[in-house]
Amino acid sequence: EANIAATLTGWTRFAAAQEWLDKNRGKPELATLEQFEQFLIARRFAIPDETPGPEAREKLFQEFLKWQQAHEGR
C-alpha cells in the first residue's frame, strides 16, 4: 500500500503533482466510485423497485465507504 499524498522531510513535490493532490484531496478514488456503481447495480437487482435519489445515494455512498474501510485487508 502506498500513500501518494505523504510528505517527506527535505523533499519538494513537483508543483503540478502537489496542485493535483490539493485539488483532489478528500475525493474518493475512481476505483471506489466504480465499485460503488457496481454495488448499486447489484442492489437494484436485489431490490428492483428501489432506485435511490441523490440524497439516498450520498448516504449509501458514505455507508459504502465505511464498510469498505472496515473490510480492507481481509
PQR file of N, CA, C, O and H, with PARSE charges and radii, in Angstrom:
ATOM      1  N   GLU A   1       0.855  -1.172   0.000 -0.4000 1.5000
ATOM      2  CA  GLU A   1       0.000   0.000   0.000 -0.0000 2.0000
ATOM      3  C   GLU A   1       0.896   1.228   0.000  0.5500 1.7000
ATOM      4  O   GLU A   1       1.930   1.253   0.668 -0.5500 1.4000
ATOM      5  N   ALA A   2       0.500   2.236  -0.744 -0.4000 1.5000
ATOM      6  CA  ALA A   2       1.283   3.476  -0.821 -0.0000 2.0000
ATOM      7  C   ALA A   2       0.366   4.675  -0.652  0.5500 1.7000
ATOM      8  O   ALA A   2      -0.795   4.650  -1.060 -0.5500 1.4000
ATOM      9  H   ALA A   2      -0.339   2.216  -1.287  0.4000 1.0000
ATOM     10  N   ASN A   3       0.906   5.728  -0.043 -0.4000 1.5000
ATOM     11  CA  ASN A   3       0.164   6.966   0.124 -0.0000 2.0000
ATOM     12  C   ASN A   3       0.864   8.031  -0.714  0.5500 1.7000
ATOM     13  O   ASN A   3       1.905   8.555  -0.319 -0.5500 1.4000
ATOM     14  H   ASN A   3       1.850   5.748   0.288  0.4000 1.0000
ATOM     15  N   ILE A   4       0.285   8.349  -1.877 -0.4000 1.5000
ATOM     16  CA  ILE A   4       0.930   9.311  -2.772 -0.0000 2.0000
ATOM     17  C   ILE A   4       0.888  10.732  -2.224  0.5500 1.7000
ATOM     18  O   ILE A   4       1.596  11.608  -2.720 -0.5500 1.4000
ATOM     19  H   ILE A   4      -0.561   7.923  -2.198  0.4000 1.0000
ATOM     20  N   ALA A   5       0.072  10.964  -1.216 -0.4000 1.5000
ATOM     21  CA  ALA A   5      -0.028  12.301  -0.635 -0.0000 2.0000
ATOM     22  C   ALA A   5       0.918  12.485   0.558  0.5500 1.7000
ATOM     23  O   ALA A   5       0.984  13.574   1.128 -0.5500 1.4000
ATOM     24  H   ALA A   5      -0.503  10.252  -0.814  0.4000 1.0000
ATOM     25  N   ALA A   6       1.643  11.439   0.935 -0.4000 1.5000
ATOM     26  CA  ALA A   6       2.558  11.537   2.075 -0.0000 2.0000
ATOM     27  C   ALA A   6       3.663  12.545   1.780  0.5500 1.7000
ATOM     28  O   ALA A   6       4.062  12.735   0.631 -0.5500 1.4000
ATOM     29  H   ALA A   6       1.589  10.554   0.471  0.4000 1.0000
ATOM     30  N   THR A   7       4.148  13.187   2.840 -0.4000 1.5000
ATOM     31  CA  THR A   7       5.244  14.147   2.689 -0.0000 2.0000
ATOM     32  C   THR A   7       6.512  13.558   3.290  0.5500 1.7000
ATOM     33  O   THR A   7       6.461  12.769   4.234 -0.5500 1.4000
ATOM     34  H   THR A   7       3.824  13.033   3.773  0.4000 1.0000
ATOM     35  N   LEU A   8       7.645  13.952   2.729 -0.4000 1.5000
ATOM     36  CA  LEU A   8       8.945  13.513   3.222 -0.0000 2.0000
ATOM     37  C   LEU A   8       9.767  14.747   3.558  0.5500 1.7000
ATOM     38  O   LEU A   8       9.891  15.661   2.744 -0.5500 1.4000
ATOM     39  H   LEU A   8       7.686  14.592   1.963  0.4000 1.0000
ATOM     40  N   THR A   9      10.317  14.766   4.741 -0.4000 1.5000
ATOM     41  CA  THR A   9      11.134  15.895   5.182 -0.0000 2.0000
ATOM     42  C   THR A   9      12.294  16.109   4.211  0.5500 1.7000
ATOM     43  O   THR A   9      13.029  15.177   3.886 -0.5500 1.4000
ATOM     44  H   THR A   9      10.216  14.023   5.403  0.4000 1.0000
ATOM     45  N   GLY A  10      12.442  17.349   3.757 -0.4000 1.5000
ATOM     46  CA  GLY A  10      13.533  17.697   2.861 -0.0000 2.0000
ATOM     47  C   GLY A  10      13.246  17.489   1.388  0.5500 1.7000
ATOM     48  O   GLY A  10      14.069  17.848   0.546 -0.5500 1.4000
ATOM     49  H   GLY A  10      11.845  18.106   4.021  0.4000 1.0000
ATOM     50  N   TRP A  11      12.106  16.923   1.060 -0.4000 1.5000
ATOM     51  CA  TRP A  11      11.742  16.673  -0.343 -0.0000 2.0000
ATOM     52  C   TRP A  11      10.678  17.677  -0.767  0.5500 1.7000
ATOM     53  O   TRP A  11       9.795  18.025   0.017 -0.5500 1.4000
ATOM     54  H   TRP A  11      11.437  16.631   1.744  0.4000 1.0000
ATOM     55  N   THR A  12      10.767  18.135  -1.994 -0.4000 1.5000
ATOM     56  CA  THR A  12       9.757  19.034  -2.555 -0.0000 2.0000
ATOM     57  C   THR A  12       9.073  18.319  -3.706  0.5500 1.7000
ATOM     58  O   THR A  12       9.719  17.845  -4.640 -0.5500 1.4000
ATOM     59  H   THR A  12      11.485  17.852  -2.630  0.4000 1.0000
ATOM     60  N   ARG A  13       7.766  18.253  -3.618 -0.4000 1.5000
ATOM     61  CA  ARG A  13       6.987  17.583  -4.662 -0.0000 2.0000
ATOM     62  C   ARG A  13       6.898  18.483  -5.889  0.5500 1.7000
ATOM     63  O   ARG A  13       6.830  19.705  -5.754 -0.5500 1.4000
ATOM     64  H   ARG A  13       7.241  18.638  -2.859  0.4000 1.0000
ATOM     65  N   PHE A  14       6.899  17.894  -7.084 -0.4000 1.5000
ATOM     66  CA  PHE A  14       6.695  18.608  -8.336 -0.0000 2.0000
ATOM     67  C   PHE A  14       5.415  19.438  -8.205  0.5500 1.7000
ATOM     68  O   PHE A  14       4.384  18.916  -7.783 -0.5500 1.4000
ATOM     69  H   PHE A  14       6.954  16.902  -7.193  0.4000 1.0000
ATOM     70  N   ALA A  15       5.471  20.711  -8.558 -0.4000 1.5000
ATOM     71  CA  ALA A  15       4.361  21.650  -8.322 -0.0000 2.0000
ATOM     72  C   ALA A  15       3.039  21.171  -8.913  0.5500 1.7000
ATOM     73  O   ALA A  15       1.998  21.281  -8.265 -0.5500 1.4000
ATOM     74  H   ALA A  15       6.309  21.136  -8.902  0.4000 1.0000
ATOM     75  N   ALA A  16       3.069  20.651 -10.116 -0.4000 1.5000
ATOM     76  CA  ALA A  16       1.820  20.187 -10.752 -0.0000 2.0000
ATOM     77  C   ALA A  16       1.233  18.998  -9.989  0.5500 1.7000
ATOM     78  O   ALA A  16       0.014  18.877  -9.871 -0.5500 1.4000
ATOM     79  H   ALA A  16       3.914  20.562 -10.642  0.4000 1.0000
ATOM     80  N   ALA A  17       2.086  18.133  -9.479 -0.4000 1.5000
ATOM     81  CA  ALA A  17       1.609  16.994  -8.698 -0.0000 2.0000
ATOM     82  C   ALA A  17       0.982  17.470  -7.392  0.5500 1.7000
ATOM     83  O   ALA A  17      -0.063  16.962  -6.985 -0.5500 1.4000
ATOM     84  H   ALA A  17       3.077  18.231  -9.575  0.4000 1.0000
ATOM     85  N   GLN A  18       1.614  18.444  -6.730 -0.4000 1.5000
ATOM     86  CA  GLN A  18       1.065  18.975  -5.486 -0.0000 2.0000
ATOM     87  C   GLN A  18      -0.268  19.671  -5.733  0.5500 1.7000
ATOM     88  O   GLN A  18      -1.193  19.547  -4.930 -0.5500 1.4000
ATOM     89  H   GLN A  18       2.463  18.857  -7.060  0.4000 1.0000
ATOM     90  N   GLU A  19      -0.366  20.396  -6.833 -0.4000 1.5000
ATOM     91  CA  GLU A  19      -1.616  21.063  -7.191 -0.0000 2.0000
ATOM     92  C   GLU A  19      -2.733  20.041  -7.382  0.5500 1.7000
ATOM     93  O   GLU A  19      -3.855  20.243  -6.918 -0.5500 1.4000
ATOM     94  H   GLU A  19       0.386  20.497  -7.485  0.4000 1.0000
ATOM     95  N   TRP A  20      -2.418  18.946  -8.067 -0.4000 1.5000
ATOM     96  CA  TRP A  20      -3.419  17.901  -8.300 -0.0000 2.0000
ATOM     97  C   TRP A  20      -3.854  17.290  -6.968  0.5500 1.7000
ATOM     98  O   TRP A  20      -5.046  17.091  -6.732 -0.5500 1.4000
ATOM     99  H   TRP A  20      -1.507  18.782  -8.444  0.4000 1.0000
ATOM    100  N   LEU A  21      -2.887  16.996  -6.100 -0.4000 1.5000
ATOM    101  CA  LEU A  21      -3.216  16.423  -4.794 -0.0000 2.0000
ATOM    102  C   LEU A  21      -4.097  17.370  -3.982  0.5500 1.7000
ATOM    103  O   LEU A  21      -5.070  16.942  -3.362 -0.5500 1.4000
ATOM    104  H   LEU A  21      -1.919  17.158  -6.291  0.4000 1.0000
ATOM    105  N   ASP A  22      -3.754  18.654  -3.987 -0.4000 1.5000
ATOM    106  CA  ASP A  22      -4.543  19.638  -3.247 -0.0000 2.0000
ATOM    107  C   ASP A  22      -5.968  19.709  -3.778  0.5500 1.7000
ATOM    108  O   ASP A  22      -6.923  19.801  -3.007 -0.5500 1.4000
ATOM    109  H   ASP A  22      -2.963  19.002  -4.491  0.4000 1.0000
ATOM    110  N   LYS A  23      -6.102  19.666  -5.088 -0.4000 1.5000
ATOM    111  CA  LYS A  23      -7.417  19.766  -5.725 -0.0000 2.0000
ATOM    112  C   LYS A  23      -8.266  18.525  -5.470  0.5500 1.7000
ATOM    113  O   LYS A  23      -9.488  18.625  -5.359 -0.5500 1.4000
ATOM    114  H   LYS A  23      -5.326  19.591  -5.715  0.4000 1.0000
ATOM    115  N   ASN A  24      -7.640  17.370  -5.377 -0.4000 1.5000
ATOM    116  CA  ASN A  24      -8.376  16.113  -5.279 -0.0000 2.0000
ATOM    117  C   ASN A  24      -8.378  15.494  -3.891  0.5500 1.7000
ATOM    118  O   ASN A  24      -8.909  14.399  -3.701 -0.5500 1.4000
ATOM    119  H   ASN A  24      -6.648  17.289  -5.466  0.4000 1.0000
ATOM    120  N   ARG A  25      -7.793  16.180  -2.923 -0.4000 1.5000
ATOM    121  CA  ARG A  25      -7.758  15.648  -1.553 -0.0000 2.0000
ATOM    122  C   ARG A  25      -9.183  15.477  -1.038  0.5500 1.7000
ATOM    123  O   ARG A  25     -10.017  16.373  -1.164 -0.5500 1.4000
ATOM    124  H   ARG A  25      -7.362  17.069  -3.077  0.4000 1.0000
ATOM    125  N   GLY A  26      -9.439  14.330  -0.468 -0.4000 1.5000
ATOM    126  CA  GLY A  26     -10.749  14.061   0.107 -0.0000 2.0000
ATOM    127  C   GLY A  26     -11.764  13.511  -0.875  0.5500 1.7000
ATOM    128  O   GLY A  26     -12.847  13.094  -0.464 -0.5500 1.4000
ATOM    129  H   GLY A  26      -8.761  13.602  -0.366  0.4000 1.0000
ATOM    130  N   LYS A  27     -11.445  13.498  -2.164 -0.4000 1.5000
ATOM    131  CA  LYS A  27     -12.365  12.927  -3.141 -0.0000 2.0000
ATOM    132  C   LYS A  27     -12.120  11.429  -3.225  0.5500 1.7000
ATOM    133  O   LYS A  27     -10.973  10.985  -3.189 -0.5500 1.4000
ATOM    134  H   LYS A  27     -10.565  13.837  -2.497  0.4000 1.0000
ATOM    135  N   PRO A  28     -13.181  10.651  -3.337 -0.5600 1.5000
ATOM    136  CA  PRO A  28     -12.971   9.210  -3.457  0.2800 2.0000
ATOM    137  C   PRO A  28     -12.275   8.871  -4.764  0.5500 1.7000
ATOM    138  O   PRO A  28     -12.456   9.551  -5.774 -0.5500 1.4000
ATOM    139  N   GLU A  29     -11.491   7.828  -4.734 -0.4000 1.5000
ATOM    140  CA  GLU A  29     -10.798   7.406  -5.937 -0.0000 2.0000
ATOM    141  C   GLU A  29     -11.785   6.874  -6.956  0.5500 1.7000
ATOM    142  O   GLU A  29     -12.865   6.406  -6.598 -0.5500 1.4000
ATOM    143  H   GLU A  29     -11.344   7.275  -3.913  0.4000 1.0000
ATOM    144  N   LEU A  30     -11.415   6.946  -8.226 -0.4000 1.5000
ATOM    145  CA  LEU A  30     -12.263   6.467  -9.307 -0.0000 2.0000
ATOM    146  C   LEU A  30     -12.626   5.008  -9.107  0.5500 1.7000
ATOM    147  O   LEU A  30     -13.772   4.620  -9.334 -0.5500 1.4000
ATOM    148  H   LEU A  30     -10.537   7.326  -8.517  0.4000 1.0000
ATOM    149  N   ALA A  31     -11.663   4.187  -8.681 -0.4000 1.5000
ATOM    150  CA  ALA A  31     -11.939   2.770  -8.465 -0.0000 2.0000
ATOM    151  C   ALA A  31     -13.032   2.599  -7.417  0.5500 1.7000
ATOM    152  O   ALA A  31     -13.886   1.721  -7.545 -0.5500 1.4000
ATOM    153  H   ALA A  31     -10.732   4.502  -8.496  0.4000 1.0000
ATOM    154  N   THR A  32     -13.007   3.439  -6.377 -0.4000 1.5000
ATOM    155  CA  THR A  32     -14.031   3.369  -5.340 -0.0000 2.0000
ATOM    156  C   THR A  32     -15.393   3.715  -5.919  0.5500 1.7000
ATOM    157  O   THR A  32     -16.385   3.058  -5.606 -0.5500 1.4000
ATOM    158  H   THR A  32     -12.313   4.151  -6.274  0.4000 1.0000
ATOM    159  N   LEU A  33     -15.451   4.739  -6.759 -0.4000 1.5000
ATOM    160  CA  LEU A  33     -16.721   5.114  -7.383 -0.0000 2.0000
ATOM    161  C   LEU A  33     -17.225   4.004  -8.291  0.5500 1.7000
ATOM    162  O   LEU A  33     -18.424   3.728  -8.325 -0.5500 1.4000
ATOM    163  H   LEU A  33     -14.645   5.273  -7.014  0.4000 1.0000
ATOM    164  N   GLU A  34     -16.326   3.369  -9.024 -0.4000 1.5000
ATOM    165  CA  GLU A  34     -16.738   2.268  -9.894 -0.0000 2.0000
ATOM    166  C   GLU A  34     -17.269   1.101  -9.071  0.5500 1.7000
ATOM    167  O   GLU A  34     -18.261   0.476  -9.445 -0.5500 1.4000
ATOM    168  H   GLU A  34     -15.352   3.594  -8.997  0.4000 1.0000
ATOM    169  N   GLN A  35     -16.614   0.804  -7.952 -0.4000 1.5000
ATOM    170  CA  GLN A  35     -17.091  -0.259  -7.068 -0.0000 2.0000
ATOM    171  C   GLN A  35     -18.460   0.085  -6.512  0.5500 1.7000
ATOM    172  O   GLN A  35     -19.328  -0.781  -6.393 -0.5500 1.4000
ATOM    173  H   GLN A  35     -15.808   1.312  -7.648  0.4000 1.0000
ATOM    174  N   PHE A  36     -18.649   1.343  -6.173 -0.4000 1.5000
ATOM    175  CA  PHE A  36     -19.940   1.775  -5.646 -0.0000 2.0000
ATOM    176  C   PHE A  36     -21.030   1.627  -6.702  0.5500 1.7000
ATOM    177  O   PHE A  36     -22.142   1.198  -6.394 -0.5500 1.4000
ATOM    178  H   PHE A  36     -17.945   2.046  -6.269  0.4000 1.0000
ATOM    179  N   GLU A  37     -20.713   1.980  -7.945 -0.4000 1.5000
ATOM    180  CA  GLU A  37     -21.685   1.813  -9.026 -0.0000 2.0000
ATOM    181  C   GLU A  37     -22.066   0.338  -9.178  0.5500 1.7000
ATOM    182  O   GLU A  37     -23.235   0.017  -9.390 -0.5500 1.4000
ATOM    183  H   GLU A  37     -19.809   2.328  -8.195  0.4000 1.0000
ATOM    184  N   GLN A  38     -21.084  -0.553  -9.070 -0.4000 1.5000
ATOM    185  CA  GLN A  38     -21.366  -1.985  -9.145 -0.0000 2.0000
ATOM    186  C   GLN A  38     -22.234  -2.420  -7.970  0.5500 1.7000
ATOM    187  O   GLN A  38     -23.142  -3.238  -8.124 -0.5500 1.4000
ATOM    188  H   GLN A  38     -20.134  -0.292  -8.898  0.4000 1.0000
ATOM    189  N   PHE A  39     -21.944  -1.865  -6.795 -0.4000 1.5000
ATOM    190  CA  PHE A  39     -22.739  -2.143  -5.608 -0.0000 2.0000
ATOM    191  C   PHE A  39     -24.197  -1.725  -5.829  0.5500 1.7000
ATOM    192  O   PHE A  39     -25.120  -2.474  -5.506 -0.5500 1.4000
ATOM    193  H   PHE A  39     -21.207  -1.201  -6.670  0.4000 1.0000
ATOM    194  N   LEU A  40     -24.395  -0.519  -6.382 -0.4000 1.5000
ATOM    195  CA  LEU A  40     -25.763  -0.044  -6.637 -0.0000 2.0000
ATOM    196  C   LEU A  40     -26.482  -0.921  -7.654  0.5500 1.7000
ATOM    197  O   LEU A  40     -27.663  -1.227  -7.492 -0.5500 1.4000
ATOM    198  H   LEU A  40     -23.646   0.089  -6.644  0.4000 1.0000
ATOM    199  N   ILE A  41     -25.772  -1.321  -8.696 -0.4000 1.5000
ATOM    200  CA  ILE A  41     -26.377  -2.187  -9.715 -0.0000 2.0000
ATOM    201  C   ILE A  41     -26.805  -3.508  -9.087  0.5500 1.7000
ATOM    202  O   ILE A  41     -27.919  -3.976  -9.323 -0.5500 1.4000
ATOM    203  H   ILE A  41     -24.813  -1.071  -8.827  0.4000 1.0000
ATOM    204  N   ALA A  42     -25.930  -4.107  -8.291 -0.4000 1.5000
ATOM    205  CA  ALA A  42     -26.262  -5.366  -7.629 -0.0000 2.0000
ATOM    206  C   ALA A  42     -27.444  -5.179  -6.679  0.5500 1.7000
ATOM    207  O   ALA A  42     -28.308  -6.049  -6.575 -0.5500 1.4000
ATOM    208  H   ALA A  42     -25.026  -3.727  -8.099  0.4000 1.0000
ATOM    209  N   ARG A  43     -27.473  -4.060  -6.002 -0.4000 1.5000
ATOM    210  CA  ARG A  43     -28.559  -3.772  -5.060 -0.0000 2.0000
ATOM    211  C   ARG A  43     -29.891  -3.605  -5.798  0.5500 1.7000
ATOM    212  O   ARG A  43     -30.936  -4.036  -5.311 -0.5500 1.4000
ATOM    213  H   ARG A  43     -26.771  -3.354  -6.087  0.4000 1.0000
ATOM    214  N   ARG A  44     -29.843  -2.982  -6.967 -0.4000 1.5000
ATOM    215  CA  ARG A  44     -31.076  -2.816  -7.753 -0.0000 2.0000
ATOM    216  C   ARG A  44     -31.638  -4.161  -8.169  0.5500 1.7000
ATOM    217  O   ARG A  44     -32.854  -4.343  -8.224 -0.5500 1.4000
ATOM    218  H   ARG A  44     -28.994  -2.632  -7.363  0.4000 1.0000
ATOM    219  N   PHE A  45     -30.742  -5.116  -8.467 -0.4000 1.5000
ATOM    220  CA  PHE A  45     -31.226  -6.452  -8.832 -0.0000 2.0000
ATOM    221  C   PHE A  45     -31.862  -7.131  -7.627  0.5500 1.7000
ATOM    222  O   PHE A  45     -32.825  -7.884  -7.765 -0.5500 1.4000
ATOM    223  H   PHE A  45     -29.754  -4.969  -8.423  0.4000 1.0000
ATOM    224  N   ALA A  46     -31.319  -6.860  -6.446 -0.4000 1.5000
ATOM    225  CA  ALA A  46     -31.873  -7.453  -5.231 -0.0000 2.0000
ATOM    226  C   ALA A  46     -33.189  -6.791  -4.839  0.5500 1.7000
ATOM    227  O   ALA A  46     -34.101  -7.448  -4.337 -0.5500 1.4000
ATOM    228  H   ALA A  46     -30.536  -6.248  -6.333  0.4000 1.0000
ATOM    229  N   ILE A  47     -33.277  -5.471  -5.075 -0.4000 1.5000
ATOM    230  CA  ILE A  47     -34.485  -4.702  -4.752 -0.0000 2.0000
ATOM    231  C   ILE A  47     -34.860  -3.891  -5.996  0.5500 1.7000
ATOM    232  O   ILE A  47     -34.570  -2.696  -6.051 -0.5500 1.4000
ATOM    233  H   ILE A  47     -32.537  -4.938  -5.483  0.4000 1.0000
ATOM    234  N   PRO A  48     -35.495  -4.510  -6.991 -0.5600 1.5000
ATOM    235  CA  PRO A  48     -35.684  -3.861  -8.292  0.2800 2.0000
ATOM    236  C   PRO A  48     -36.526  -2.590  -8.295  0.5500 1.7000
ATOM    237  O   PRO A  48     -36.325  -1.738  -9.160 -0.5500 1.4000
ATOM    238  N   ASP A  49     -37.461  -2.431  -7.360 -0.4000 1.5000
ATOM    239  CA  ASP A  49     -38.326  -1.248  -7.375 -0.0000 2.0000
ATOM    240  C   ASP A  49     -37.708  -0.057  -6.660  0.5500 1.7000
ATOM    241  O   ASP A  49     -38.306   1.019  -6.626 -0.5500 1.4000
ATOM    242  H   ASP A  49     -37.625  -3.123  -6.657  0.4000 1.0000
ATOM    243  N   GLU A  50     -36.535  -0.228  -6.096 -0.4000 1.5000
ATOM    244  CA  GLU A  50     -35.918   0.854  -5.330 -0.0000 2.0000
ATOM    245  C   GLU A  50     -34.763   1.477  -6.115  0.5500 1.7000
ATOM    246  O   GLU A  50     -33.736   0.834  -6.337 -0.5500 1.4000
ATOM    247  H   GLU A  50     -36.049  -1.102  -6.123  0.4000 1.0000
ATOM    248  N   THR A  51     -34.937   2.721  -6.530 -0.4000 1.5000
ATOM    249  CA  THR A  51     -33.870   3.479  -7.184 -0.0000 2.0000
ATOM    250  C   THR A  51     -33.573   4.673  -6.290  0.5500 1.7000
ATOM    251  O   THR A  51     -34.424   5.547  -6.127 -0.5500 1.4000
ATOM    252  H   THR A  51     -35.771   3.242  -6.350  0.4000 1.0000
ATOM    253  N   PRO A  52     -32.363   4.725  -5.700 -0.5600 1.5000
ATOM    254  CA  PRO A  52     -32.081   5.801  -4.748  0.2800 2.0000
ATOM    255  C   PRO A  52     -31.976   7.168  -5.414  0.5500 1.7000
ATOM    256  O   PRO A  52     -31.374   7.305  -6.479 -0.5500 1.4000
ATOM    257  N   GLY A  53     -32.566   8.176  -4.778 -0.4000 1.5000
ATOM    258  CA  GLY A  53     -32.432   9.550  -5.237 -0.0000 2.0000
ATOM    259  C   GLY A  53     -31.084  10.092  -4.800  0.5500 1.7000
ATOM    260  O   GLY A  53     -30.309   9.379  -4.164 -0.5500 1.4000
ATOM    261  H   GLY A  53     -33.055   8.065  -3.913  0.4000 1.0000
ATOM    262  N   PRO A  54     -30.788  11.359  -5.135 -0.5600 1.5000
ATOM    263  CA  PRO A  54     -29.471  11.934  -4.823  0.2800 2.0000
ATOM    264  C   PRO A  54     -29.099  11.887  -3.342  0.5500 1.7000
ATOM    265  O   PRO A  54     -27.961  11.556  -3.009 -0.5500 1.4000
ATOM    266  N   GLU A  55     -30.032  12.211  -2.450 -0.4000 1.5000
ATOM    267  CA  GLU A  55     -29.725  12.201  -1.018 -0.0000 2.0000
ATOM    268  C   GLU A  55     -29.495  10.787  -0.515  0.5500 1.7000
ATOM    269  O   GLU A  55     -28.556  10.532   0.240 -0.5500 1.4000
ATOM    270  H   GLU A  55     -30.957  12.480  -2.721  0.4000 1.0000
ATOM    271  N   ALA A  56     -30.354   9.870  -0.935 -0.4000 1.5000
ATOM    272  CA  ALA A  56     -30.199   8.471  -0.531 -0.0000 2.0000
ATOM    273  C   ALA A  56     -28.919   7.888  -1.105  0.5500 1.7000
ATOM    274  O   ALA A  56     -28.237   7.095  -0.456 -0.5500 1.4000
ATOM    275  H   ALA A  56     -31.117  10.077  -1.548  0.4000 1.0000
ATOM    276  N   ARG A  57     -28.603   8.289  -2.329 -0.4000 1.5000
ATOM    277  CA  ARG A  57     -27.384   7.808  -2.986 -0.0000 2.0000
ATOM    278  C   ARG A  57     -26.144   8.273  -2.216  0.5500 1.7000
ATOM    279  O   ARG A  57     -25.205   7.498  -2.034 -0.5500 1.4000
ATOM    280  H   ARG A  57     -29.157   8.933  -2.856  0.4000 1.0000
ATOM    281  N   GLU A  58     -26.131   9.519  -1.766 -0.4000 1.5000
ATOM    282  CA  GLU A  58     -24.999  10.045  -0.988 -0.0000 2.0000
ATOM    283  C   GLU A  58     -24.871   9.299   0.332  0.5500 1.7000
ATOM    284  O   GLU A  58     -23.767   8.943   0.744 -0.5500 1.4000
ATOM    285  H   GLU A  58     -26.894  10.150  -1.914  0.4000 1.0000
ATOM    286  N   LYS A  59     -26.007   9.060   1.000 -0.4000 1.5000
ATOM    287  CA  LYS A  59     -25.990   8.317   2.261 -0.0000 2.0000
ATOM    288  C   LYS A  59     -25.469   6.899   2.031  0.5500 1.7000
ATOM    289  O   LYS A  59     -24.648   6.407   2.805 -0.5500 1.4000
ATOM    290  H   LYS A  59     -26.904   9.349   0.665  0.4000 1.0000
ATOM    291  N   LEU A  60     -25.939   6.245   0.982 -0.4000 1.5000
ATOM    292  CA  LEU A  60     -25.461   4.905   0.654 -0.0000 2.0000
ATOM    293  C   LEU A  60     -23.965   4.907   0.376  0.5500 1.7000
ATOM    294  O   LEU A  60     -23.254   3.994   0.796 -0.5500 1.4000
ATOM    295  H   LEU A  60     -26.606   6.644   0.353  0.4000 1.0000
ATOM    296  N   PHE A  61     -23.479   5.931  -0.333 -0.4000 1.5000
ATOM    297  CA  PHE A  61     -22.064   6.001  -0.657 -0.0000 2.0000
ATOM    298  C   PHE A  61     -21.229   6.147   0.605  0.5500 1.7000
ATOM    299  O   PHE A  61     -20.183   5.509   0.728 -0.5500 1.4000
ATOM    300  H   PHE A  61     -24.057   6.673  -0.674  0.4000 1.0000
ATOM    301  N   GLN A  62     -21.673   6.975   1.545 -0.4000 1.5000
ATOM    302  CA  GLN A  62     -20.946   7.136   2.803 -0.0000 2.0000
ATOM    303  C   GLN A  62     -20.918   5.821   3.586  0.5500 1.7000
ATOM    304  O   GLN A  62     -19.897   5.467   4.176 -0.5500 1.4000
ATOM    305  H   GLN A  62     -22.523   7.493   1.445  0.4000 1.0000
ATOM    306  N   GLU A  63     -22.045   5.099   3.588 -0.4000 1.5000
ATOM    307  CA  GLU A  63     -22.099   3.798   4.252 -0.0000 2.0000
ATOM    308  C   GLU A  63     -21.179   2.804   3.544  0.5500 1.7000
ATOM    309  O   GLU A  63     -20.511   1.997   4.191 -0.5500 1.4000
ATOM    310  H   GLU A  63     -22.874   5.387   3.108  0.4000 1.0000
ATOM    311  N   PHE A  64     -21.152   2.867   2.220 -0.4000 1.5000
ATOM    312  CA  PHE A  64     -20.272   2.002   1.435 -0.0000 2.0000
ATOM    313  C   PHE A  64     -18.814   2.262   1.783  0.5500 1.7000
ATOM    314  O   PHE A  64     -18.044   1.315   1.947 -0.5500 1.4000
ATOM    315  H   PHE A  64     -21.695   3.523   1.695  0.4000 1.0000
ATOM    316  N   LEU A  65     -18.414   3.540   1.900 -0.4000 1.5000
ATOM    317  CA  LEU A  65     -17.030   3.880   2.252 -0.0000 2.0000
ATOM    318  C   LEU A  65     -16.663   3.332   3.627  0.5500 1.7000
ATOM    319  O   LEU A  65     -15.565   2.806   3.813 -0.5500 1.4000
ATOM    320  H   LEU A  65     -19.040   4.310   1.767  0.4000 1.0000
ATOM    321  N   LYS A  66     -17.579   3.453   4.596 -0.4000 1.5000
ATOM    322  CA  LYS A  66     -17.331   2.921   5.938 -0.0000 2.0000
ATOM    323  C   LYS A  66     -17.181   1.406   5.892  0.5500 1.7000
ATOM    324  O   LYS A  66     -16.287   0.840   6.521 -0.5500 1.4000
ATOM    325  H   LYS A  66     -18.471   3.880   4.445  0.4000 1.0000
ATOM    326  N   TRP A  67     -18.067   0.753   5.138 -0.4000 1.5000
ATOM    327  CA  TRP A  67     -17.991  -0.695   5.001 -0.0000 2.0000
ATOM    328  C   TRP A  67     -16.671  -1.101   4.362  0.5500 1.7000
ATOM    329  O   TRP A  67     -16.020  -2.051   4.797 -0.5500 1.4000
ATOM    330  H   TRP A  67     -18.793   1.212   4.626  0.4000 1.0000
ATOM    331  N   GLN A  68     -16.289  -0.374   3.331 -0.4000 1.5000
ATOM    332  CA  GLN A  68     -15.045  -0.673   2.606 -0.0000 2.0000
ATOM    333  C   GLN A  68     -13.840  -0.549   3.535  0.5500 1.7000
ATOM    334  O   GLN A  68     -12.959  -1.408   3.521 -0.5500 1.4000
ATOM    335  H   GLN A  68     -16.818   0.398   2.977  0.4000 1.0000
ATOM    336  N   GLN A  69     -13.792   0.511   4.341 -0.4000 1.5000
ATOM    337  CA  GLN A  69     -12.690   0.686   5.295 -0.0000 2.0000
ATOM    338  C   GLN A  69     -12.643  -0.437   6.310  0.5500 1.7000
ATOM    339  O   GLN A  69     -11.568  -0.925   6.657 -0.5500 1.4000
ATOM    340  H   GLN A  69     -14.508   1.209   4.353  0.4000 1.0000
ATOM    341  N   ALA A  70     -13.803  -0.845   6.784 -0.4000 1.5000
ATOM    342  CA  ALA A  70     -13.871  -1.902   7.795 -0.0000 2.0000
ATOM    343  C   ALA A  70     -13.393  -3.253   7.238  0.5500 1.7000
ATOM    344  O   ALA A  70     -12.930  -4.109   7.992 -0.5500 1.4000
ATOM    345  H   ALA A  70     -14.677  -0.449   6.502  0.4000 1.0000
ATOM    346  N   HIS A  71     -13.507  -3.436   5.924 -0.4000 1.5000
ATOM    347  CA  HIS A  71     -13.182  -4.722   5.317 -0.0000 2.0000
ATOM    348  C   HIS A  71     -11.850  -4.728   4.577  0.5500 1.7000
ATOM    349  O   HIS A  71     -11.501  -5.735   3.961 -0.5500 1.4000
ATOM    350  H   HIS A  71     -13.883  -2.740   5.312  0.4000 1.0000
ATOM    351  N   GLU A  72     -11.099  -3.633   4.622 -0.4000 1.5000
ATOM    352  CA  GLU A  72      -9.796  -3.601   3.963 -0.0000 2.0000
ATOM    353  C   GLU A  72      -8.850  -4.564   4.661  0.5500 1.7000
ATOM    354  O   GLU A  72      -8.844  -4.674   5.887 -0.5500 1.4000
ATOM    355  H   GLU A  72     -11.382  -2.815   5.122  0.4000 1.0000
ATOM    356  N   GLY A  73      -8.069  -5.242   3.880 -0.4000 1.5000
ATOM    357  CA  GLY A  73      -7.056  -6.130   4.419 -0.0000 2.0000
ATOM    358  C   GLY A  73      -7.574  -7.502   4.813  0.5500 1.7000
ATOM    359  O   GLY A  73      -6.819  -8.310   5.354 -0.5500 1.4000
ATOM    360  H   GLY A  73      -8.074  -5.153   2.884  0.4000 1.0000
ATOM    361  N   ARG A  74      -8.830  -7.779   4.557 -0.4000 1.5000
ATOM    362  CA  ARG A  74      -9.364  -9.113   4.896 -0.0000 2.0000
ATOM    363  C   ARG A  74      -9.087 -10.078   3.803  0.5500 1.7000
ATOM    364  O   ARG A  74      -9.458 -11.248   3.903 -0.5500 1.4000
ATOM    365  H   ARG A  74      -9.443  -7.123   4.118  0.4000 1.0000
TER
END
